[in-house]
Amino acid sequence: SGRRFSEKVGLAFGIVDNLLSGLRTRLVMAHARPAPLNDNYYGLADAGQKRTVNSQKSLVCTCSDVRKPAVTSPVDGGDGGNLV
């Protein structure tokens, strides 16, 4: 629900409610069912699901292109990977 999300992220419910309202307007989020205290449970709308899948695909491509830096140990005569 919006209230539970606001508690988790540490923002006032009014702020989160406005953000969720904007996401509903852009058809990213949708009402799933009513929640207590004049709140709602939310889920991703079709546009939100497509956006999530596309973001995950681009993240996988980006992360697969990143190579781990070589780290040397002091035993090998290196500095142990310290940047100092």
SULJODA-V345304 format. One record per residue. N is the residue number from 0. RES is the residue in one small letter. SS is DSSP state (H for helix, E for strand, L for the rest). PSI is psi in radians with two decimals (none if undefined). D_LAST is the distance of its C-alpha to the last C-alpha in Angstrom with 2 decimals. Layout:
BEGIN
n:res:ss:psi:d_last
N:RES:SS:PSI:D_LAST
N:RES:SS:PSI:D_LAST
END
This chain:
BEGIN
n:res:ss:psi:d_last
0:s:L:2.88:46.37
1:g:H:-0.67:45.03
2:r:H:-0.74:45.01
3:r:H:-0.72:43.08
4:f:H:-0.73:40.47
5:s:H:-0.63:40.23
6:e:H:-0.72:39.66
7:k:H:-0.70:36.90
8:v:H:-0.16:34.94
9:g:L:0.45:35.81
10:l:L:2.71:37.81
11:a:L:2.56:41.37
12:f:H:-0.63:44.01
13:g:H:-0.69:45.42
14:i:H:-0.83:42.21
15:v:H:-0.70:41.92
16:d:H:-0.71:45.64
17:n:H:-0.71:45.35
18:l:H:-0.78:42.50
19:l:H:-0.63:44.56
20:s:H:-0.73:47.59
21:g:H:-0.68:45.80
22:l:H:-0.60:44.74
23:r:H:-0.69:48.38
24:t:H:-0.67:49.60
25:r:L:0.12:47.41
26:l:L:0.54:48.74
27:v:L:-0.70:45.34
28:m:E:2.76:46.35
29:a:E:2.70:49.83
30:h:E:2.28:51.65
31:a:E:-0.81:52.04
32:r:E:2.86:54.29
33:p:E:2.63:54.92
34:a:E:2.85:52.89
35:p:L:2.84:53.98
36:l:L:0.77:53.78
37:n:L:0.71:54.43
38:d:E:3.11:51.39
39:n:E:2.71:51.02
40:y:E:2.50:49.22
41:y:E:2.74:47.54
42:g:E:2.93:46.85
43:l:E:2.37:45.65
44:a:L:3.06:48.37
45:d:H:-0.77:48.84
46:a:H:-0.65:46.75
47:g:H:-0.67:43.94
48:q:H:-0.76:44.11
49:k:H:-0.72:44.00
50:r:H:-0.70:41.05
51:t:H:-0.79:39.17
52:v:H:-0.77:39.99
53:n:H:-0.68:38.90
54:s:H:-0.71:35.57
55:q:H:-0.70:34.99
56:k:H:-0.77:35.95
57:s:H:-0.57:33.58
58:l:H:-0.72:30.72
59:v:H:-0.75:31.51
60:c:H:-0.75:31.59
61:t:H:-0.76:28.27
62:c:H:-0.53:26.55
63:s:H:-0.35:28.17
64:d:H:-0.25:26.77
65:v:L:2.32:23.12
66:r:L:2.54:21.55
67:k:L:2.43:18.92
68:p:L:2.60:15.72
69:a:L:2.25:15.71
70:v:L:2.21:13.65
71:t:L:2.66:13.82
72:s:L:2.72:14.29
73:p:H:-0.47:13.67
74:v:H:-0.60:17.46
75:d:H:0.05:17.54
76:g:L:0.07:15.42
77:g:L:-3.05:12.32
78:d:L:0.19:8.94
79:g:L:0.25:10.40
80:g:L:0.12:9.00
81:n:L:2.47:5.50
82:l:L:-0.11:3.80
83:v:L:none:0.00
END
